[in-house]
């Protein structure tokens, strides 16, 4: 059995969508505060109260989130990557299974091909539902049409945006554990489980529901971010990627380090701006080619 593990190179849009939806879920039952605590390890301060931290993708994010429940109980949340780095624990992410991997990472398979028996026994989904939402089915006899997750094989398809997804996840609540944990994510879907559309025909909603619905919405929900004075709204992933791409490859001196894209309401009207950041800069001065390659690979991971 082959186990395909996707590298932990989370895009800014996905990472922030997860943060936004989690914050929305928490806020529904209590109060959320950002950057409330200092964090020290072995007497050395690692996170400073009142300041954001820079995530692995270069995005500025809260260094901590304090959740105060209805009874007054308080719980502090820290970025899991930051915790793993402080404790020296390797971290990875299987995006298809939406599983954080801590500790020793699974070895990559020697071959990417599935056997005929594995393909025949793959978990499949509602193909009629997938096609009704603009999905394209992939050939049954092509090993590249399949994905391995946690020792299981799943049949894949291409969504309306050309992204490969898993058939089994579409319309299947039991296969989407974070939706089971936060069922309020489903409240804005239509009765048949699709994203609603505005008067312009654009879909809108949480990017966390993309696997369940079968495609990512045109307008992706972002919770309010009081730390920057940003109201609740929506962003377009294409604009987010374009903003980051414009800064890629620039030197530290030439790079403005930040960019902004429009923040929309669900009708696609601009109501503010969403701030993004560059992917960081690596100085390879004095390094050999091999050392520079190693440093770049370390930065990516």
N, C-alpha and C positions, 0 to 999 in steps of 0.2 A: 504494500500500500504506500502510496506516495503522499507526502504532506507538503502542500505549497504554502510557504509563509511569505507574506508581503513585508518588505522592509519598512521600518518605522520612519517614514519621511512624510509625515502628515502635512498637507497643504494648509495654509493659513485659513482659508475659508472653512474647511471641515473642522479644524481645531476650534475655531471661534464659534462655529455653529453649535458644536457640542457644549461649549461653555455657556453659550446663550440659552440653549434649551434647558440645561441643567439648572441654571440660575432661575429661569422662569418656573421650573417645577418646584424648586425650593421656595421661591418667593411666594408661591401660591399658598403656603402654609405658615409663613413666618417672615422674618426680616433678614435681608442680606446686606452685609457691609464688606467693603473691599479694603485690602492692604491694612488690616487692623493690627497685626502682630509683628514683632521682630522674631526671627528664628536664628538660634545660635547652635553651633555644634562644637563640642570640645572647647568651649570658651571663645570661639570665633563666630562673629555675626555673619550669617549667610544671606538672610533676607531682612530688609529694612522696612519697618512699618511706614506706610504713607507713600511707598514707591512701588512702581511696577517692576517686573522682571522681563527679560527678553527670552522668549521661547526659542526652541531649537530652530524654528523656521524664520526667526528674525522678528516675529510679531511681539509687540508690547502687550503683556497680559498681567492681570492681578497677581501679586506674589502670594496672596492668601485671600480666602473668602471666609467670613464669619457668618454663620447661620444661627440666628436666634429664633427658637421655635415659639409657638403660642404660649407655652408655659414658662418661658424665660430661660430655658436651657440653651447653652451656647456650645457650638461645635465649630472648630477651625478646619478648613480644607486647604491643602497645599497641592501644587502641581505635582503629579506623580513622577514626572521626569526629574524634577528638582530633588524630590525625596530619594529617588533611586541613585542619583549622582552623589548626594550627601552620604549615603550608606554604601556606596560602591557596588550596587546591584545592577547588572545589565538589564536593559529594558528594550522591548520590541513591541510590535503591534501587528496583529493579523486583522487587516481591515475587512476582509470578507466575513470573518466570524465575529468582528467587533470585540476582540479579546486582547487585553493588555498582557504581554508576556514578560514576566519577571524572572531573573536568574538566567541560567544557561539557556541559550537559544537553540531551537531545533536546527539540525544541520540541513542544508539545502539538498534536495534529491539529486542523484547523479544523472537522472534522465527526466525530461519533461513529458514524456509520452505515457499515456494510460494504456493498460491492456484492454483487450476486447471484453473480458469479464468485468473489469472495473467500469467500463463505459456502459455495459448492459445493466449493471446494478446501481448506476448512479441515481441519486435522488433528483426528482424532477418536479416541475410545478404546473400551474394552470396556464397552459400555452394560449388558450383562447383569451384569458384575461390579459396576459402579457401583450399579445398582438393588438388587443383593443386599446391599449395605452401606448401604441406606437413602437412596441418592441419588435425586434427581428430575431427569429429563431435561428440557431446555428445547426450545422449538419451533425447528425447523430454519429457518423462514422469518422469524424475528425477529432483526434485527441485534444486539439487546442480548444475545442468547444467545452471542455470540462475543467473543473477547479477542484483541488483537494484541500479540505479544511478539517483539521483535527481527526485525521485518519478516515475521513469519509469523502466520497466523490460526489460532486454536484454538477448537473448540467447547467451550462451558462447560456446567456443570450445577450444581444446588444440592445440597449435601451434607445429611446428616440434621439438621444444626444450622441450615440455611438459608443457609449461606455459599456464595458462588459459587466454584467451582473449575474446573480444566481437565480435561476427559475424558482427554486424552492422557497425563497424568501418572500416572493411577491404574494400579498394577500394572506400570508401565514403568520399569525400573531405569535404562535409558539416558537417560531424560528427567529423572532426578533425580541430578545430578552430585555433590552432597554425600554421597549414599548410596553412590555408586560409590567415592568417596574414603574414606569411613568405613563400610565394610561391616558393622562390628560393631553398627551401629545396627539391623540387621535381626535380630539374634540373638534378640530377645525377642518377635518376631512369631510368630503361629501358623504351622503348616505351609502354610496357604493364603494367607499374607501379610496376615492381619488382626491387629488388636490383640487380645491376650488379655483375658479378662474375669475379674473376681474373683467371689467367691461371691455377691455382690449383683447381679451382672450388669453391673457398671460396667467399661468398657474402660479400660486403662491403658497408658502407653508414652510415647515421645518425641514432642513436638509437631512435630519436624522431619520426621516420617514422615507427617504429615497428608495432603499432596498425593499421596503414594504409596499410602497405604491408602484415601484417599477421604473422610476426615473426621478431626477432631481428637479425641483420646481424652478421656474424662470426667476421668481423673486424669492430669495431665501431669507427666512425670518432671523432677525437679530434682536435680542432683548435689549432693553434700555441699559446704558452704561453710564451711571451718574458720575463716575470718576472723571469722565471726559465731557460730561454734559450732553451725552448722546441719547436721544429719545429712542423708543422702540421703533423699529422699522424693518426694511428689507434691502438687501443688496443683490446685485447680479454677479454671479460667479465669473462670468466672462470679463467683467470690468475689474474684478479683484485680481484675476490672473494677469490681465493686461497691465495694471498698475505695477505689480511686482516685476513683470518682465521688463518694463522700461528702466528699472534700476539695476537689473542683473548685468554683471560684468563691469560695472563702473568702479573706478578706484575709490578708496576711502575718501580722498580729497574731493573728487568730482561728484560723489553721490550725495544727494540731499537727505538720504537715510529714511525719509518718510514720504508718503504720498497719500492722497485722499481720493475717494470715489463717492459718487452720489449715494445718499441714503433715501429710500423711497417709502411711500405709503403703499398699501396693497393695490392701489389703482395705478401705480407707476409714476406718481407725482413726486418730485424731489422735495424732501422735507428737512434735509440736513446733509451731513457728510460722515463718511466712515473713514477712519484713519488706518492706514497700513504702514508697514515698515519694510526696509530692505532685508536681504537674507544674511546680512553681516559681511565682514571683509576679513580675508585671511592674508597676512603678509608672509610671502614665501622667500623674502630676501635672504640670501646666504644658504638656502637649502639646495640639496641635490635634487635631480628630477625625481628620484625614488622617494626622497623625504617629502617633497611637495605633494606627490601623489598620495602618500600615506596620510599627510595632514589634511588634504582635501577629503579623503575617504572618512577620516575621523570626524571632520566637521559635518559631513552629510549624515552620519549616524548619531 
